[in-house]
Amino acid sequence: MADDRPARPGPLQWLWYALGGGLAPRYRDWVLHDTTAPGWWWRQIVRALVQATPVGVVVGLLIPGSVGIRLLAVCGGIFVALIYIVSFIDEAVEHRATKAGFPHGYAKAERERRKAPQREEEARRYAQRYRGGDL
């Protein structure tokens, strides 16, 4: 049985990718899969949190005060980071796909293409229910 999944980077290569580094051209298809397959949103959040982890550790170790103050500072930083992550998630994912050699906007277009049948079905059900079948 042939395996249709693209070549996947190893743990160190993935860590490099998560920290913003580029991958070898042989992982190009994997990057496209990573930025377009279901769950892409959550994977981007995890990668961004991996980027924020070293900063959080340093802040947690260097801020003077009790452990509670340090934890509150790190949690506050993570909260602010999550706001930025979610705000710029589409651009961050497009940048990853562009670094892999795809034109800007390709990952979003691919996600839209994959969702088209589902959206058509939803539109059909909506029309059936609220417009008496007219689409």
N, CA, C and O atoms as a GROMACS GRO file, in nm:
protein
  540
    1MET      N    1   0.085  -0.119   0.000
    1MET     CA    2   0.000   0.000   0.000
    1MET      C    3   0.089   0.124   0.000
    1MET      O    4   0.176   0.137   0.086
    2ALA      N    5   0.068   0.214  -0.094
    2ALA     CA    6   0.150   0.334  -0.105
    2ALA      C    7   0.106   0.437  -0.002
    2ALA      O    8  -0.013   0.451   0.028
    3ASP      N    9   0.203   0.508   0.051
    3ASP     CA   10   0.175   0.612   0.150
    3ASP      C   11   0.169   0.746   0.078
    3ASP      O   12   0.270   0.792   0.024
    4ASP      N   13   0.052   0.810   0.078
    4ASP     CA   14   0.034   0.936   0.007
    4ASP      C   15   0.070   1.057   0.091
    4ASP      O   16   0.066   1.170   0.041
    5ARG      N   17   0.105   1.036   0.216
    5ARG     CA   18   0.137   1.149   0.302
    5ARG      C   19   0.273   1.208   0.263
    5ARG      O   20   0.365   1.134   0.228
    6PRO      N   21   0.285   1.340   0.270
    6PRO     CA   22   0.414   1.403   0.236
    6PRO      C   23   0.519   1.372   0.342
    6PRO      O   24   0.487   1.339   0.456
    7ALA      N   25   0.647   1.384   0.301
    7ALA     CA   26   0.758   1.363   0.394
    7ALA      C   27   0.744   1.459   0.511
    7ALA      O   28   0.721   1.579   0.493
    8ARG      N   29   0.758   1.405   0.631
    8ARG     CA   30   0.740   1.484   0.753
    8ARG      C   31   0.875   1.513   0.815
    8ARG      O   32   0.960   1.424   0.821
    9PRO      N   33   0.898   1.636   0.861
    9PRO     CA   34   1.027   1.668   0.924
    9PRO      C   35   1.040   1.597   1.059
    9PRO      O   36   0.941   1.566   1.124
   10GLY      N   37   1.164   1.573   1.098
   10GLY     CA   38   1.192   1.514   1.229
   10GLY      C   39   1.168   1.616   1.340
   10GLY      O   40   1.139   1.732   1.312
   11PRO      N   41   1.180   1.572   1.465
   11PRO     CA   42   1.151   1.662   1.578
   11PRO      C   43   1.236   1.790   1.578
   11PRO      O   44   1.184   1.898   1.604
   12LEU      N   45   1.365   1.779   1.551
   12LEU     CA   46   1.449   1.899   1.551
   12LEU      C   47   1.416   1.990   1.433
   12LEU      O   48   1.416   2.113   1.446
   13GLN      N   49   1.388   1.929   1.319
   13GLN     CA   50   1.348   2.010   1.203
   13GLN      C   51   1.214   2.078   1.230
   13GLN      O   52   1.196   2.194   1.193
   14TRP      N   53   1.120   2.007   1.294
   14TRP     CA   54   0.992   2.068   1.327
   14TRP      C   55   1.011   2.183   1.424
   14TRP      O   56   0.948   2.287   1.409
   15LEU      N   57   1.098   2.165   1.523
   15LEU     CA   58   1.125   2.272   1.619
   15LEU      C   59   1.180   2.394   1.547
   15LEU      O   60   1.138   2.507   1.575
   16TRP      N   61   1.273   2.373   1.455
   16TRP     CA   62   1.327   2.482   1.375
   16TRP      C   63   1.214   2.551   1.296
   16TRP      O   64   1.208   2.674   1.291
   17TYR      N   65   1.127   2.472   1.236
   17TYR     CA   66   1.012   2.523   1.161
   17TYR      C   67   0.919   2.602   1.253
   17TYR      O   68   0.871   2.710   1.217
   18ALA      N   69   0.893   2.548   1.372
   18ALA     CA   70   0.805   2.615   1.468
   18ALA      C   71   0.863   2.748   1.514
   18ALA      O   72   0.790   2.842   1.541
   19LEU      N   73   0.996   2.754   1.521
   19LEU     CA   74   1.061   2.879   1.563
   19LEU      C   75   1.075   2.979   1.448
   19LEU      O   76   1.129   3.087   1.467
   20GLY      N   77   1.026   2.943   1.330
   20GLY     CA   78   1.025   3.036   1.217
   20GLY      C   79   1.123   3.004   1.107
   20GLY      O   80   1.130   3.076   1.008
   21GLY      N   81   1.200   2.898   1.122
   21GLY     CA   82   1.297   2.860   1.020
   21GLY      C   83   1.231   2.794   0.901
   21GLY      O   84   1.119   2.744   0.909
   22GLY      N   85   1.302   2.794   0.790
   22GLY     CA   86   1.253   2.728   0.671
   22GLY      C   87   1.295   2.582   0.668
   22GLY      O   88   1.390   2.542   0.734
   23LEU      N   89   1.224   2.504   0.592
   23LEU     CA   90   1.255   2.362   0.577
   23LEU      C   91   1.310   2.336   0.438
   23LEU      O   92   1.296   2.417   0.346
   24ALA      N   93   1.374   2.221   0.424
   24ALA     CA   94   1.428   2.179   0.295
   24ALA      C   95   1.315   2.164   0.193
   24ALA      O   96   1.201   2.138   0.230
   25PRO      N   97   1.346   2.180   0.065
   25PRO     CA   98   1.242   2.169  -0.039
   25PRO      C   99   1.165   2.037  -0.037
   25PRO      O  100   1.050   2.034  -0.080
   26ARG      N  101   1.223   1.929   0.013
   26ARG     CA  102   1.150   1.802   0.014
   26ARG      C  103   1.031   1.804   0.109
   26ARG      O  104   0.944   1.716   0.101
   27TYR      N  105   1.026   1.903   0.198
   27TYR     CA  106   0.913   1.914   0.292
   27TYR      C  107   0.807   2.013   0.243
   27TYR      O  108   0.715   2.047   0.317
   28ARG      N  109   0.820   2.058   0.121
   28ARG     CA  110   0.729   2.157   0.066
   28ARG      C  111   0.584   2.111   0.074
   28ARG      O  112   0.496   2.187   0.114
   29ASP      N  113   0.558   1.987   0.035
   29ASP     CA  114   0.421   1.935   0.038
   29ASP      C  115   0.370   1.923   0.182
   29ASP      O  116   0.251   1.944   0.208
   30TRP      N  117   0.460   1.889   0.274
   30TRP     CA  118   0.420   1.880   0.414
   30TRP      C  119   0.380   2.018   0.467
   30TRP      O  120   0.282   2.030   0.540
   31VAL      N  121   0.455   2.121   0.430
   31VAL     CA  122   0.422   2.257   0.474
   31VAL      C  123   0.284   2.296   0.421
   31VAL      O  124   0.204   2.354   0.494
   32LEU      N  125   0.256   2.264   0.295
   32LEU     CA  126   0.124   2.294   0.240
   32LEU      C  127   0.016   2.219   0.317
   32LEU      O  128  -0.088   2.276   0.350
   33HIS      N  129   0.040   2.092   0.344
   33HIS     CA  130  -0.056   2.014   0.423
   33HIS      C  131  -0.073   2.077   0.562
   33HIS      O  132  -0.185   2.090   0.612
   34ASP      N  133   0.038   2.115   0.624
   34ASP     CA  134   0.036   2.172   0.758
   34ASP      C  135  -0.042   2.303   0.763
   34ASP      O  136  -0.107   2.333   0.863
   35THR      N  137  -0.038   2.380   0.657
   35THR     CA  138  -0.103   2.511   0.657
   35THR      C  139  -0.243   2.510   0.596
   35THR      O  140  -0.310   2.613   0.594
   36THR      N  141  -0.287   2.393   0.548
   36THR     CA  142  -0.420   2.390   0.484
   36THR      C  143  -0.511   2.280   0.536
   36THR      O  144  -0.633   2.291   0.523
   37ALA      N  145  -0.457   2.174   0.594
   37ALA     CA  146  -0.540   2.061   0.639
   37ALA      C  147  -0.622   2.101   0.761
   37ALA      O  148  -0.588   2.196   0.832
   38PRO      N  149  -0.731   2.030   0.785
   38PRO     CA  150  -0.811   2.059   0.904
   38PRO      C  151  -0.722   2.061   1.028
   38PRO      O  152  -0.635   1.976   1.045
   39GLY      N  153  -0.747   2.158   1.113
   39GLY     CA  154  -0.666   2.174   1.234
   39GLY      C  155  -0.550   2.270   1.215
   39GLY      O  156  -0.470   2.288   1.307
   40TRP      N  157  -0.538   2.331   1.096
   40TRP     CA  158  -0.426   2.422   1.069
   40TRP      C  159  -0.423   2.535   1.170
   40TRP      O  160  -0.315   2.580   1.210
   41TRP      N  161  -0.538   2.582   1.212
   41TRP     CA  162  -0.548   2.694   1.304
   41TRP      C  163  -0.483   2.659   1.438
   41TRP      O  164  -0.405   2.737   1.492
   42TRP      N  165  -0.516   2.540   1.490
   42TRP     CA  166  -0.461   2.497   1.618
   42TRP      C  167  -0.312   2.469   1.608
   42TRP      O  168  -0.237   2.497   1.702
   43ARG      N  169  -0.267   2.415   1.495
   43ARG     CA  170  -0.123   2.391   1.478
   43ARG      C  171  -0.047   2.522   1.477
   43ARG      O  172   0.064   2.530   1.530
   44GLN      N  173  -0.103   2.625   1.417
   44GLN     CA  174  -0.036   2.755   1.417
   44GLN      C  175  -0.027   2.811   1.558
   44GLN      O  176   0.075   2.868   1.595
   45ILE      N  177  -0.131   2.795   1.636
   45ILE     CA  178  -0.128   2.843   1.774
   45ILE      C  179  -0.021   2.769   1.854
   45ILE      O  180   0.052   2.830   1.930
   46VAL      N  181  -0.012   2.637   1.836
   46VAL     CA  182   0.091   2.560   1.906
   46VAL      C  183   0.230   2.607   1.865
   46VAL      O  184   0.316   2.626   1.951
   47ARG      N  185   0.253   2.626   1.736
   47ARG     CA  186   0.384   2.674   1.690
   47ARG      C  187   0.418   2.809   1.750
   47ARG      O  188   0.532   2.833   1.791
   48ALA      N  189   0.321   2.898   1.755
   48ALA     CA  190   0.345   3.031   1.811
   48ALA      C  191   0.373   3.023   1.961
   48ALA      O  192   0.456   3.097   2.013
   49LEU      N  193   0.305   2.933   2.030
   49LEU     CA  194   0.333   2.917   2.172
   49LEU      C  195   0.471   2.856   2.195
   49LEU      O  196   0.536   2.886   2.295
   50VAL      N  197   0.515   2.770   2.103
   50VAL     CA  198   0.651   2.717   2.111
   50VAL      C  199   0.750   2.832   2.099
   50VAL      O  200   0.853   2.834   2.167
   51GLN      N  201   0.721   2.929   2.013
   51GLN     CA  202   0.807   3.046   1.999
   51GLN      C  203   0.808   3.129   2.127
   51GLN      O  204   0.912   3.185   2.163
   52ALA      N  205   0.696   3.138   2.195
   52ALA     CA  206   0.685   3.220   2.315
   52ALA      C  207   0.742   3.152   2.440
   52ALA      O  208   0.771   3.219   2.539
   53THR      N  209   0.758   3.021   2.436
   53THR     CA  210   0.802   2.948   2.554
   53THR      C  211   0.938   2.994   2.608
   53THR      O  212   0.949   3.017   2.728
   54PRO      N  213   1.041   3.009   2.525
   54PRO     CA  214   1.169   3.054   2.580
   54PRO      C  215   1.159   3.191   2.648
   54PRO      O  216   1.222   3.214   2.751
   55VAL      N  217   1.080   3.279   2.590
   55VAL     CA  218   1.062   3.411   2.652
   55VAL      C  219   0.992   3.397   2.786
   55VAL      O  220   1.031   3.461   2.884
   56GLY      N  221   0.890   3.314   2.792
   56GLY     CA  222   0.818   3.291   2.916
   56GLY      C  223   0.907   3.232   3.024
   56GLY      O  224   0.896   3.270   3.141
   57VAL      N  225   0.994   3.140   2.987
   57VAL     CA  226   1.086   3.080   3.084
   57VAL      C  227   1.182   3.185   3.138
   57VAL      O  228   1.204   3.194   3.259
   58VAL      N  229   1.238   3.265   3.049
   58VAL     CA  230   1.332   3.369   3.092
   58VAL      C  231   1.263   3.470   3.182
   58VAL      O  232   1.316   3.506   3.287
   59VAL      N  233   1.144   3.515   3.142
   59VAL     CA  234   1.069   3.609   3.225
   59VAL      C  235   1.038   3.547   3.360
   59VAL      O  236   1.052   3.612   3.464
   60GLY      N  237   0.995   3.423   3.361
   60GLY     CA  238   0.963   3.356   3.486
   60GLY      C  239   1.082   3.341   3.579
   60GLY      O  240   1.066   3.343   3.702
   61LEU      N  241   1.199   3.327   3.522
   61LEU     CA  242   1.319   3.311   3.605
   61LEU      C  243   1.380   3.443   3.648
   61LEU      O  244   1.442   3.450   3.754
   62LEU      N  245   1.363   3.548   3.569
   62LEU     CA  246   1.431   3.674   3.597
   62LEU      C  247   1.349   3.777   3.673
   62LEU      O  248   1.406   3.866   3.736
   63ILE      N  249   1.219   3.766   3.670
   63ILE     CA  250   1.136   3.864   3.742
   63ILE      C  251   1.152   3.840   3.892
   63ILE      O  252   1.133   3.729   3.940
   64PRO      N  253   1.188   3.947   3.964
   64PRO     CA  254   1.198   3.929   4.109
   64PRO      C  255   1.058   3.921   4.170
   64PRO      O  256   0.962   3.980   4.120
   65GLY      N  257   1.047   3.849   4.276
   65GLY     CA  258   0.920   3.838   4.344
   65GLY      C  259   0.883   3.694   4.370
   65GLY      O  260   0.959   3.601   4.342
   66SER      N  261   0.766   3.677   4.424
   66SER     CA  262   0.719   3.544   4.460
   66SER      C  263   0.686   3.463   4.335
   66SER      O  264   0.678   3.516   4.224
   67VAL      N  265   0.668   3.335   4.356
   67VAL     CA  266   0.633   3.246   4.245
   67VAL      C  267   0.499   3.288   4.184
   67VAL      O  268   0.480   3.278   4.063
   68GLY      N  269   0.406   3.333   4.267
   68GLY     CA  270   0.276   3.377   4.218
   68GLY      C  271   0.288   3.495   4.123
   68GLY      O  272   0.222   3.499   4.019
   69ILE      N  273   0.373   3.593   4.159
   69ILE     CA  274   0.395   3.709   4.073
   69ILE      C  275   0.456   3.665   3.941
   69ILE      O  276   0.416   3.713   3.835
   70ARG      N  277   0.553   3.575   3.947
   70ARG     CA  278   0.620   3.527   3.826
   70ARG      C  279   0.521   3.453   3.736
   70ARG      O  280   0.519   3.476   3.615
   71LEU      N  281   0.440   3.365   3.795
   71LEU     CA  282   0.341   3.292   3.715
   71LEU      C  283   0.238   3.386   3.653
   71LEU      O  284   0.198   3.368   3.538
   72LEU      N  285   0.197   3.487   3.729
   72LEU     CA  286   0.101   3.584   3.677
   72LEU      C  287   0.162   3.661   3.560
   72LEU      O  288   0.094   3.686   3.460
   73ALA      N  289   0.288   3.698   3.571
   73ALA     CA  290   0.356   3.769   3.462
   73ALA      C  291   0.365   3.682   3.338
   73ALA      O  292   0.339   3.729   3.227
   74VAL      N  293   0.402   3.555   3.355
   74VAL     CA  294   0.412   3.464   3.240
   74VAL      C  295   0.274   3.440   3.179
   74VAL      O  296   0.261   3.443   3.056
   75CYS      N  297   0.173   3.416   3.260
   75CYS     CA  298   0.038   3.394   3.207
   75CYS      C  299  -0.015   3.518   3.136
   75CYS      O  300  -0.081   3.507   3.032
   76GLY      N  301   0.013   3.636   3.191
   76GLY     CA  302  -0.027   3.760   3.123
   76GLY      C  303   0.041   3.774   2.988
   76GLY      O  304  -0.020   3.814   2.890
   77GLY      N  305   0.169   3.741   2.986
   77GLY     CA  306   0.243   3.746   2.859
   77GLY      C  307   0.187   3.648   2.758
   77GLY      O  308   0.175   3.680   2.640
   78ILE      N  309   0.153   3.528   2.803
   78ILE     CA  310   0.094   3.428   2.713
   78ILE      C  311  -0.041   3.477   2.660
   78ILE      O  312  -0.074   3.457   2.544
   79PHE      N  313  -0.119   3.540   2.746
   79PHE     CA  314  -0.248   3.593   2.704
   79PHE      C  315  -0.231   3.698   2.595
   79PHE      O  316  -0.300   3.695   2.494
   80VAL      N  317  -0.139   3.791   2.616
   80VAL     CA  318  -0.114   3.894   2.515
   80VAL      C  319  -0.060   3.830   2.387
   80VAL      O  320  -0.100   3.869   2.277
   81ALA      N  321   0.028   3.732   2.401
   81ALA     CA  322   0.081   3.662   2.283
   81ALA      C  323  -0.032   3.595   2.206
   81ALA      O  324  -0.033   3.599   2.082
   82LEU      N  325  -0.126   3.534   2.275
   82LEU     CA  326  -0.239   3.469   2.207
   82LEU      C  327  -0.324   3.568   2.130
   82LEU      O  328  -0.376   3.536   2.023
   83ILE      N  329  -0.339   3.689   2.183
   83ILE     CA  330  -0.414   3.792   2.111
   83ILE      C  331  -0.344   3.823   1.979
   83ILE      O  332  -0.410   3.832   1.875
   84TYR      N  333  -0.213   3.839   1.983
   84TYR     CA  334  -0.139   3.867   1.860
   84TYR      C  335  -0.139   3.747   1.765
   84TYR      O  336  -0.151   3.763   1.644
   85ILE      N  337  -0.126   3.629   1.821
   85ILE     CA  338  -0.126   3.507   1.738
   85ILE      C  339  -0.256   3.498   1.659
   85ILE      O  340  -0.254   3.477   1.537
   86VAL      N  341  -0.367   3.513   1.728
   86VAL     CA  342  -0.497   3.501   1.661
   86VAL      C  343  -0.520   3.616   1.563
   86VAL      O  344  -0.579   3.597   1.457
   87SER      N  345  -0.472   3.735   1.598
   87SER     CA  346  -0.492   3.851   1.511
   87SER      C  347  -0.420   3.836   1.378
   87SER      O  348  -0.470   3.880   1.274
   88PHE      N  349  -0.302   3.774   1.380
   88PHE     CA  350  -0.220   3.766   1.259
   88PHE      C  351  -0.204   3.623   1.208
   88PHE      O  352  -0.106   3.594   1.139
   89ILE      N  353  -0.296   3.536   1.241
   89ILE     CA  354  -0.281   3.394   1.210
   89ILE      C  355  -0.277   3.368   1.059
   89ILE      O  356  -0.197   3.288   1.012
   90ASP      N  357  -0.363   3.435   0.983
   90ASP     CA  358  -0.364   3.413   0.838
   90ASP      C  359  -0.233   3.456   0.774
   90ASP      O  360  -0.178   3.385   0.690
   91GLU      N  361  -0.183   3.572   0.813
   91GLU     CA  362  -0.057   3.619   0.756
   91GLU      C  363   0.060   3.531   0.796
   91GLU      O  364   0.149   3.506   0.715
   92ALA      N  365   0.061   3.484   0.920
   92ALA     CA  366   0.170   3.397   0.964
   92ALA      C  367   0.171   3.266   0.886
   92ALA      O  368   0.278   3.218   0.847
   93VAL      N  369   0.054   3.210   0.862
   93VAL     CA  370   0.045   3.086   0.786
   93VAL      C  371   0.084   3.109   0.641
   93VAL      O  372   0.154   3.027   0.581
   94GLU      N  373   0.040   3.220   0.583
   94GLU     CA  374   0.078   3.251   0.445
   94GLU      C  375   0.230   3.269   0.434
   94GLU      O  376   0.290   3.228   0.335
   95HIS      N  377   0.290   3.330   0.534
   95HIS     CA  378   0.435   3.348   0.533
   95HIS      C  379   0.506   3.212   0.533
   95HIS      O  380   0.604   3.194   0.462
   96ARG      N  381   0.457   3.119   0.612
   96ARG     CA  382   0.515   2.984   0.615
   96ARG      C  383   0.504   2.918   0.478
   96ARG      O  384   0.600   2.857   0.429
   97ALA      N  385   0.388   2.928   0.416
   97ALA     CA  386   0.369   2.868   0.284
   97ALA      C  387   0.456   2.937   0.179
   97ALA      O  388   0.510   2.871   0.090
   98THR      N  389   0.469   3.068   0.188
   98THR     CA  390   0.553   3.142   0.094
   98THR      C  391   0.699   3.101   0.108
   98THR      O  392   0.770   3.087   0.008
   99LYS      N  393   0.745   3.081   0.232
   99LYS     CA  394   0.883   3.036   0.254
   99LYS      C  395   0.907   2.898   0.194
   99LYS      O  396   1.020   2.863   0.159
  100ALA      N  397   0.801   2.819   0.182
  100ALA     CA  398   0.813   2.685   0.124
  100ALA      C  399   0.804   2.689  -0.029
  100ALA      O  400   0.816   2.586  -0.094
  101GLY      N  401   0.784   2.808  -0.086
  101GLY     CA  402   0.785   2.821  -0.231
  101GLY      C  403   0.649   2.840  -0.296
  101GLY      O  404   0.639   2.842  -0.419
  102PHE      N  405   0.545   2.856  -0.217
  102PHE     CA  406   0.412   2.877  -0.273
  102PHE      C  407   0.386   3.027  -0.286
  102PHE      O  408   0.437   3.105  -0.206
  103PRO      N  409   0.306   3.068  -0.384
  103PRO     CA  410   0.276   3.211  -0.396
  103PRO      C  411   0.191   3.259  -0.278
  103PRO      O  412   0.114   3.182  -0.220
  104HIS      N  413   0.206   3.388  -0.245
  104HIS     CA  414   0.129   3.445  -0.134
  104HIS      C  415  -0.020   3.430  -0.164
  104HIS      O  416  -0.066   3.461  -0.274
  105GLY      N  417  -0.095   3.382  -0.066
  105GLY     CA  418  -0.238   3.361  -0.082
  105GLY      C  419  -0.276   3.219  -0.122
  105GLY      O  420  -0.394   3.184  -0.123
  106TYR      N  421  -0.177   3.138  -0.154
  106TYR     CA  422  -0.205   3.002  -0.202
  106TYR      C  423  -0.265   2.915  -0.092
  106TYR      O  424  -0.360   2.840  -0.117
  107ALA      N  425  -0.212   2.923   0.029
  107ALA     CA  426  -0.263   2.840   0.139
  107ALA      C  427  -0.410   2.873   0.168
  107ALA      O  428  -0.491   2.782   0.188
  108LYS      N  429  -0.443   3.000   0.171
  108LYS     CA  430  -0.582   3.038   0.197
  108LYS      C  431  -0.673   2.991   0.084
  108LYS      O  432  -0.782   2.940   0.109
  109ALA      N  433  -0.627   3.006  -0.040
  109ALA     CA  434  -0.706   2.961  -0.154
  109ALA      C  435  -0.726   2.810  -0.149
  109ALA      O  436  -0.834   2.760  -0.182
  110GLU      N  437  -0.624   2.737  -0.108
  110GLU     CA  438  -0.635   2.591  -0.097
  110GLU      C  439  -0.734   2.552   0.013
  110GLU      O  440  -0.813   2.459  -0.004
  111ARG      N  441  -0.730   2.623   0.126
  111ARG     CA  442  -0.827   2.595   0.233
  111ARG      C  443  -0.969   2.623   0.185
  111ARG      O  444  -1.061   2.546   0.213
  112GLU      N  445  -0.987   2.732   0.112
  112GLU     CA  446  -1.120   2.766   0.059
  112GLU      C  447  -1.166   2.660  -0.041
  112GLU      O  448  -1.283   2.622  -0.042
  113ARG      N  449  -1.074   2.614  -0.126
  113ARG     CA  450  -1.109   2.511  -0.224
  113ARG      C  451  -1.154   2.384  -0.155
  113ARG      O  452  -1.251   2.320  -0.197
  114ARG      N  453  -1.084   2.347  -0.049
  114ARG     CA  454  -1.120   2.224   0.024
  114ARG      C  455  -1.254   2.237   0.096
  114ARG      O  456  -1.324   2.138   0.114
  115LYS      N  457  -1.289   2.358   0.137
  115LYS     CA  458  -1.414   2.380   0.210
  115LYS      C  459  -1.533   2.402   0.118
  115LYS      O  460  -1.647   2.402   0.163
  116ALA      N  461  -1.508   2.422  -0.011
  116ALA     CA  462  -1.616   2.457  -0.104
  116ALA      C  463  -1.733   2.358  -0.101
  116ALA      O  464  -1.848   2.402  -0.094
  117PRO      N  465  -1.709   2.225  -0.107
  117PRO     CA  466  -1.824   2.133  -0.102
  117PRO      C  467  -1.907   2.147   0.026
  117PRO      O  468  -2.030   2.141   0.023
  118GLN      N  469  -1.839   2.165   0.139
  118GLN     CA  470  -1.909   2.180   0.266
  118GLN      C  471  -1.992   2.309   0.266
  118GLN      O  472  -2.106   2.310   0.311
  119ARG      N  473  -1.935   2.417   0.214
  119ARG     CA  474  -2.008   2.544   0.210
  119ARG      C  475  -2.127   2.537   0.115
  119ARG      O  476  -2.232   2.594   0.143
  120GLU      N  477  -2.110   2.467   0.004
  120GLU     CA  478  -2.222   2.450  -0.089
  120GLU      C  479  -2.335   2.372  -0.024
  120GLU      O  480  -2.452   2.406  -0.041
  121GLU      N  481  -2.301   2.269   0.050
  121GLU     CA  482  -2.402   2.190   0.121
  121GLU      C  483  -2.472   2.275   0.226
  121GLU      O  484  -2.594   2.268   0.241
  122GLU      N  485  -2.395   2.356   0.300
  122GLU     CA  486  -2.455   2.444   0.400
  122GLU      C  487  -2.548   2.545   0.334
  122GLU      O  488  -2.656   2.572   0.386
  123ALA      N  489  -2.508   2.601   0.220
  123ALA     CA  490  -2.592   2.696   0.148
  123ALA      C  491  -2.720   2.628   0.099
  123ALA      O  492  -2.827   2.688   0.103
  124ARG      N  493  -2.708   2.504   0.052
  124ARG     CA  494  -2.826   2.430   0.006
  124ARG      C  495  -2.923   2.406   0.122
  124ARG      O  496  -3.044   2.425   0.107
  125ARG      N  497  -2.868   2.364   0.238
  125ARG     CA  498  -2.955   2.341   0.354
  125ARG      C  499  -3.020   2.470   0.403
  125ARG      O  500  -3.138   2.471   0.440
  126TYR      N  501  -2.945   2.579   0.402
  126TYR     CA  502  -2.999   2.709   0.442
  126TYR      C  503  -3.114   2.749   0.349
  126TYR      O  504  -3.221   2.789   0.394
  127ALA      N  505  -3.089   2.736   0.217
  127ALA     CA  506  -3.193   2.772   0.120
  127ALA      C  507  -3.315   2.684   0.136
  127ALA      O  508  -3.428   2.732   0.127
  128GLN      N  509  -3.294   2.558   0.161
  128GLN     CA  510  -3.405   2.463   0.180
  128GLN      C  511  -3.488   2.503   0.301
  128GLN      O  512  -3.611   2.501   0.297
  129ARG      N  513  -3.422   2.539   0.406
  129ARG     CA  514  -3.491   2.567   0.531
  129ARG      C  515  -3.556   2.704   0.534
  129ARG      O  516  -3.672   2.716   0.574
  130TYR      N  517  -3.485   2.808   0.491
  130TYR     CA  518  -3.532   2.944   0.509
  130TYR      C  519  -3.585   3.011   0.383
  130TYR      O  520  -3.648   3.116   0.391
  131ARG      N  521  -3.560   2.952   0.267
  131ARG     CA  522  -3.605   3.016   0.145
  131ARG      C  523  -3.691   2.923   0.059
  131ARG      O  524  -3.718   2.951  -0.057
  132GLY      N  525  -3.733   2.816   0.118
  132GLY     CA  526  -3.822   2.725   0.047
  132GLY      C  527  -3.754   2.650  -0.069
  132GLY      O  528  -3.821   2.607  -0.162
  133GLY      N  529  -3.624   2.635  -0.062
  133GLY     CA  530  -3.552   2.558  -0.164
  133GLY      C  531  -3.483   2.640  -0.269
  133GLY      O  532  -3.407   2.586  -0.349
  134ASP      N  533  -3.507   2.772  -0.274
  134ASP     CA  534  -3.440   2.857  -0.373
  134ASP      C  535  -3.298   2.885  -0.328
  134ASP      O  536  -3.274   2.923  -0.214
  135LEU      N  537  -3.205   2.867  -0.420
  135LEU     CA  538  -3.065   2.895  -0.388
  135LEU      C  539  -3.017   3.019  -0.455
  135LEU      O  540  -2.901   3.057  -0.438
   0.00000   0.00000   0.00000
